[in-house]
Structure formats: structure tokens, C-alpha cells
Amino acid sequence: MTVSTRKAAATGEVTRGRRARRRSAGAHWYAWAMVAPVLVVMLVLIGWPLARGVYLSLTDATEANIGRTIGVNVIPSTYEFVGLENYARILTSGLFWDKLLWTVIWTVVCVALHYGIGLGLAVMLNRRLRFRSVYRVLLILPWAVPAFVAAFIWRYLYNSDYGVINGFLKLAGLGGVGWLDDPTTAKIAVIAVNVWIGVPFMMVALLGGLQSIPAELYEAAEVDGASAWQRFRAITLPGLSQVSSTVVLLGTIWTFNMFPIIFLVTRGGPGSETEILVTYAFREAFTGIRDYSGSAAWGVIILAMLVVLAVGYRRTLRGEGGPW
Amino acid sequence: MSARTRRRGERGPLASAGLHAGLLLAVAVSLFPVVWLVLTSLKPRDGWLSAELRLFDHPSLDNYTRVLTQTEFPRWLLNSVLTAGLTMVLGVFLAATTGYAVSRFRFPGHRSVMWLLLITQMFPVAILIVPLYNLMAGLGLLNQIPGLMIAYMTIAVPFCAWMMKSYFDTVPIEIDQAGMVDGLTPFGTFWRVVLPLSRPGIAVTAFYCFMTAWGEVGYATVFMSQEDKRTLGVGLQQFIGQHWSDWGLMTASAVLIAIPAGVVFLLVQRHLITGLTAGATKS
């Protein structure tokens, strides 16, 4: 299919044949020239490190045996190829499965709350009401707060001695809670922070989706006597399916890999209870004796899981006539 | 359009009150942490040592003067602004050309390009950071702002290209054709005709790029180890260490950081809704 540029398709039958082919070849040249910078950057900065990361994951490289240059002295690498040993070690350790379980809970709970609250607010904001734009700006505000600043703010709010949350609890006559000292409350705490940060994105995306649903559909449904709930089920949800599928997939990937919140709010603590896969792998690589190969293996495993997830998701969506 | 829609928009007063109550509650939750942050930063030096809910006891700018004069904060701020600004300019440019090419030309492989870009979104920091660190070290880009900027491009550009593609999809193809008829090359059409029409999309993309670089911590922690090269996300961690913490400094600097982000945000927020989902909502 050479005659597949939109331009050629739009100009129609006349341009079919050899002339069209030459023109579309020209268009391809332009297209590739425009895509090339990104592809080159991506290949050098993602492709190469990725290949190297995969290779490292098959070795026993640590800080101690990796090659480096100190001044004029070049110390050669002494690490060796060990095959799948790192993977075997990780996959048979209870630690990995613990972390995986918590990461899955974290992702599912966060994305569900993001989507649920975001949809609720979007539906409310889509109604005709006074101060709508004021509400909208105020509700998007958490998005404008950089993640690391948000993490620090919340850490202060959670502080057991002078945090305002405990301040309120004491005011209500209850004892303070050591929010970040107990595994369960610490988990609830980080999820709350992430929900606070992530809802605006979902709200904005879904509001855009809502506004693209033709009002006539609702009018027709109303004429037919459909209740509010029926209209929501039969018009709103299907109308949002395309936006939803995109943002849910993106949200899942982002949450799964959400680094700064956990890294800065709890520092993975208490112990390593709130550490998700990504933060754990990061710590492996950059604390103590840096375990480069182990951390790379963690990274490959995380990536593999996400790719499987995304491919499966894409398949399902294709079956339903989704955007991809 | 007339009578029916207006009837539909009407609600009982109870429903209206409920709607406003719900939204007010949400606004309270979304605003409270920020408000509390600002209030804390305005307390006198050791005012943060209490959670008492008194507002404006002895408001003072003490924390701000200390942050600006006695810490490395201005240095970090400069580093962050430079990094985020560069990332924004270059990121938007790259994302726009890629997005346009994929949106307009059905060249062989356009589908895989988008798919490839989406996949890069999934790369956890952990797998790239060590090889990237070695790569940067080899190129002498550690502790250099351009080095960090390049690392940020790998995070920001893929998603931005998606956003720009979605946006370009909403610009009618007839406009391009008109440009071509007037004798512009595809580059010319893109640069002179389509780009100016896509300002909202560009605004959103720029905002996203800026925020990505502004709020990143992982790469910055590892790549910018030198004291005077730190960015805000790294530097601020000093204020609340294991053994010593000063939330007065922390809150004041957090407010100062949130201001540039907030300003950029206010400038583009009008376009956020149209820009972000324009393409995704179009079948």
C-alpha cells in the first residue's frame, strides 16, 4: 500500500498510479526527516542503555568490579557473565513477591480512586452551574504542585508531633497517630498523597471527554424517558470509553513506576514496607555497595510485566474497536 | 437546542446545593495542603514546631529571608529553571515535529513509531539509570545541565509527541492542503500554517515538559551529585535530614518553587482541557 497517505487518499482516484507513488515517497521522506531527531535521541538514550541494562542484568556487576577511570588509572571490569542467575535469585526470593503484591495493590487502588473521583468531579463540573471555572481551576491546582514539593508538604502534614492531621485528631480528643511509623497507616498515607496528586489529570481528561458527547443524545434519551442513572450508563460511559482506555493505561503505567512519592514521603519505610518495585530497584543500584546487575534485573522484570500488560490491554481494546 | 436544553440544565435547589457542597468539599481537600504550606511558611522561625491551628500568630517573612540568603537555594533554583526551560523548548520542538509527521503522513511504520513512544513510557528509572549514568560519565555530561536535560527528554518527549499528535489530528487536513496549494513545502506548511494554529496544544505540551523536568528527582539525585549543580528536588532534601530538619526552610522554599509552576500553569490552564483530550475524543 504505497498510496496510503491521507493526502493522496483525499485527492482521490485521479492521483492513483505512478504519480501518486512518487508523491507519497516524497511525503515519506519528509515524514522520516521529522521523526528522525526523536528516533535518534530515543535510540541513543533509551535503546542503548536498555540493551546495556539487559546485558548487565545477565552479569554479576557491582560497584566493586565494574570498570572505571580514576584520574589516569584505568581499572578494567572484572565482572562476569552469569546467565539468568540474577533473575532466578530475584524470582525465588519472598521479597520480590511481597513487593510485587504491594505494587499491584498500590497501582490498582490508586488508579481506581483516580478514575472514580476524577469521573465524579468531571460529571459535576460538566453540569451548568455557577463558579464553574473557579471550581475547575481550584481543583486542578494540585497538578501544578511539583510531585516532590507535594511529597514534602504531605510529609509535614503527616508528622506525628507537629503535623496538622494529628493536630486535628487531638482537637477532636483523639490520640495522635504515627502515620509513617506503622506499615498499614504508611501505606494508606502514600496512597492518599498519590490520589491527591493524580485526580486532576483524570478529571481534566474525562471532562474533555464528557464535553465531546453530543447533547442531542441526552435529549433523545430524556424524551424516551431514561432516568439519570440510565443515561449515565448508556450514554456517558460508552461516550467516554476512548478517553478512559487511554488514561487508565497511562495512569496504570505511571502509578506502577511512580517514584518520587514513595521515595520522598516514606523513603520506603518503615523498614522497606512501602517500597514498590521501582523504588526498591533504585535503592539497590545506588545505596551501599551498588548492585548494578541486580538492579538491572529488577528493571527488566518490571519492564517485562508492563509490556505484557500493555500488549494485552491493546489487544482487548482492538477487539472492541478502541483508538489503537 | 432552545427549550429542551434549558429544561435539562434546571435543577431543584436541593440538587444544586448538593452539587456545590460536593465541589466545595473537593476544593477544600485539594487546597488545604497548599494553604497550610503557605501558612506554615509565614510563621516565625520555630513556628512549625506546633500543629496548633492558630492562623497568623506572628506572621513573618523570616523563613523566606533565611532560605534566600543563608542557603544554596538560589543556586538550586537557577539550575532547575535552566534545566526545565531547556527541556521545555527542545522537548516541544521535537514532540511537535514527530507528532505532526505521525498525524499527517501515513508513512510505513508510523504506527510502530507511536507504539514505540508509548512503550518508552513504561521504562522504569531503575533499568535505564545505571547504563545512562555510565553513558553520561563517558560523554563527560555528569554534573552538567545539558546532560540532565537530555535525560529528561527521554521521559518527556514520548508523551508530548502523543499529545501533539492528538492535537494535530483535530486540525483539519484541508488547511495543510491549502498551504500546499499555495506552494509551501511540507515543512513550510507545518511551520507557518499548522504550528500557529496549534498554540493551545503547544501550551499544554510545554507545560507538561516543564513540569516533568521541574519535578523530577531520581535522575537529578544521581546525575547531579556536585554541591553547586543540584536542582531543587535534590537540594531540598537537605532541609529535612535524618538528624536535623527545619520545616521552616522547607515550607518557605516549597512556596517559592510552587510559584513559577503555578504561573506557567495559570497561563496554560485554559487550554488544558481542549489540548489534552482533543485527539483522544475524536474517533
Interface residues (C-beta under 8 A of the other chain):
Chain A: S4 T5 R6 K7 A9 A10 A27 H28 Y30 A31 W32 M34 V35 P37 V38 L39 V41 M42 L45 I46 W48 P49 L50 R52 G53 L56 I117 G120 L121 M124 L125 R127 R128 L129 Y135 V137 L138 L139 I140 L141 P142 W143 A144 V145 P146 A147 F148 V149 A150 F152 I153 W154 R155 Y156 L157 N159 D161 Y162 G163 V164 N166 G167 F168 K170 L171 W196 V199 P200 V204 A205 L207 G208 G209 Q211 S212 A215 Y218 E219 E222 Q242 V243 T246 L250 I253 W254 N257 F259 P260 F263 L264 L277 V278 A281 F282 E284 A285 F286 Y292 S295 A296 W298 G299 V300 I302 L303 L306 V307 A310 P323 W324
Chain B: R4 T5 R8 G9 R11 S16 L19 H20 G22 L23 A26 V27 V29 S30 L31 P33 V34 W36 L37 T40 W48 L49 S50 A51 E52 L53 L94 A95 T97 T98 Y100 A101 V102 R104 F105 R106 F107 P108 H110 V113 W115 L116 L117 L118 I119 T120 Q121 M122 F123 P124 V125 A126 I127 L128 I129 V130 P131 L132 N134 L135 I150 A151 M153 T154 V157 P158 F159 A161 I173 D176 Q177 M180 T185 P186 F187 F190 M211 W214 G215 E216 V217 G218 T221 V222 L232 G233 L236 Q237 I240 W247 M250 T251 A254 I257 A258 A261 G262 V264 F265 L266 Q269 L272 I273 T274 L276 T277 A278 A280 T281 K282 S283
